[in-house]
Amino acid sequence: MRVVHKEQSEITMDYVNLPDASARGLASNSRSGEHGKMTSAASGRKLYRLVAVSFGLLCILQAALNISLRLALYSSGSKTTGTEANCKNLTEETDELKRKLIDFDHYFKEGWVYFHPSLYYISSIKKTWQESRDDCHQRDADLVIINSKEEQDFTRKFHKLTWIGLTKRETIWKWVDGTQLTKSYWSPGEPNGYEGKTEDCVEIRFHDKENSWNDIPCKDQNFWICEKMVSL
């Protein structure tokens, strides 16, 4: 009886101490429900944040795309405008070059010779210095002004006694444009006023030498060289 009672008591006590199955189930269900609610709320907040961030990124991308398109259109428009302007300038330059070539052809037919940066006309008859200059004026030019060694060498190639645009004015040698003589190519002993003559005009005489200038009376007759400045 003791054994049975003890066993029953232990059984009863063990049984009493054990949680009720339904209670366990209810507790379990309650905790599960609360956990589910907490999980659902957390998931909802995360989803909301994800949507908000995604929407923000989408707005930023849209704005960047709009800016890129506007810049592309502006750049394209600028390039087009620049290209049109360049084409217009090129056309104008081509037309101007054509006009100059036509003018050059006209000068060449009249006997002018080109030596950068001018055109030169060498006469086939003789006149006094002033008459020679007047002829140059009629050709919209003037007697040659020699500004460099290269031009000096060029004018010696014609092997004619030719007037150049250099005269003495009030004891000072000046070019026809009014500038004073600085660099000269006088032949040795020149200018000299040979035999007491008034030699106020200059000719190219000694063609085989770089220093080829000689002063003679302006009333003498010579060939002459006209110079006309041009630009290409």
BELURDA-V776862 format. One record per pair of residues at least 24 apart in sequence whose ideal C-beta (glycine too) atoms are under 6 Angstrom apart, sorted by the first residue. I is the first residue (numbers start at 1). J is the second residue. If there is no record, write none. Layout:
I,J ; I,J
//
This chain:
115,154 ; 118,227 ; 118,229 ; 119,228 ; 119,230 ; 120,225 ; 120,227 ; 121,226 ; 122,158 ; 122,225 ; 123,223 ; 123,224 ; 126,221 ; 126,222 ; 126,223 ; 127,221 ; 128,219 ; 128,221 ; 129,163 ; 129,201 ; 129,218 ; 132,163 ; 132,224 ; 136,226 ; 139,226 ; 141,226 ; 141,227 ; 141,228 ; 142,176 ; 143,176 ; 144,225 ; 144,227 ; 145,175 ; 152,185 ; 155,204 ; 156,207 ; 156,212 ; 159,207 ; 160,223 ; 161,203 ; 161,205 ; 161,222 ; 162,204 ; 162,223 ; 162,224 ; 162,225 ; 163,203 ; 163,222 ; 163,224 ; 164,202 ; 166,202 ; 167,200 ; 167,201 ; 168,200 ; 185,211 ; 185,213 ; 186,211 ; 186,213 ; 187,211 ; 187,213 ; 187,214 ; 190,214 ; 190,215 ; 191,215
//
